[in-house]
Amino acid sequence: MPPDLSGGEAAGEAMLGKRASSGCVRVHKSQIQTIHRAVTAADRGIVPVLDTRTGKPKYDQNGKIRYESGYKTIVIVEEY
């Protein structure tokens, strides 16, 4: 389900740094390109598939951790 966008940009800015959905965090529009460049500049490779709600690895039918191609980047957002 998409986020509630009522209230426009001012309402969105009041929610900066707060969780938007499972794994999404609101950031100010001035930071979007910086974050995008940092993630896409990282090495790509084989990474574990993580559950977006728990952060725990997902497993295949044989009980082994699933892997797929992706970015080897973790973005940590701290609330302050």
C-alpha positions in Angstrom: 0.0 0.0 0.0 1.5 3.4 -0.9 2.1 5.9 1.9 -0.6 8.5 2.7 0.5 11.6 0.7 -2.2 13.9 2.1 -0.8 17.1 3.5 1.7 17.6 0.7 5.4 18.2 1.0 5.2 19.9 4.4 3.5 16.9 6.0 6.2 14.6 4.4 9.0 16.7 5.8 7.5 16.4 9.3 8.0 12.7 8.9 11.7 12.7 7.9 13.7 9.9 9.5 10.6 7.9 10.4 9.7 4.5 8.9 7.7 4.7 5.7 7.2 1.0 5.1 9.0 -2.3 5.7 12.6 -1.1 5.1 11.9 2.3 3.7 12.9 5.5 5.6 11.9 9.0 4.6 14.9 11.3 3.8 15.0 14.9 2.7 15.0 15.3 -1.1 18.4 17.0 -0.9 20.0 13.7 0.3 18.5 11.4 -2.3 21.2 11.7 -5.0 24.0 11.4 -2.4 22.5 8.2 -1.0 21.9 6.8 -4.6 25.5 7.5 -5.7 26.9 5.8 -2.6 24.8 2.7 -3.0 25.4 2.3 -6.8 29.1 3.0 -6.4 29.4 0.0 -4.2 30.6 -3.3 -5.5 27.9 -5.6 -6.9 28.1 -9.3 -6.1 26.3 -12.3 -4.6 24.4 -11.3 -1.4 22.0 -13.1 0.9 18.3 -12.5 0.4 16.9 -10.8 3.6 13.4 -10.6 4.9 12.5 -6.9 4.7 10.4 -7.1 7.9 12.9 -8.9 10.2 16.3 -8.5 8.5 16.8 -12.2 8.8 18.1 -14.4 5.9 15.6 -16.2 3.7 16.1 -19.9 3.1 15.6 -22.2 0.1 13.7 -25.5 0.1 16.8 -27.3 1.3 17.2 -25.1 4.3 20.2 -23.1 2.9 20.4 -19.3 2.8 19.2 -17.9 -0.5 21.6 -15.7 -2.4 21.2 -13.4 -5.5 23.1 -10.7 -7.3 22.8 -7.3 -5.7 24.6 -4.4 -4.2 27.0 -5.1 -1.3 25.8 -2.0 0.6 24.0 -1.6 3.9 22.6 1.8 4.7 22.1 2.2 8.4 19.7 4.9 9.5 19.9 6.0 13.1 17.1 8.0 14.8 18.4 11.0 16.6 
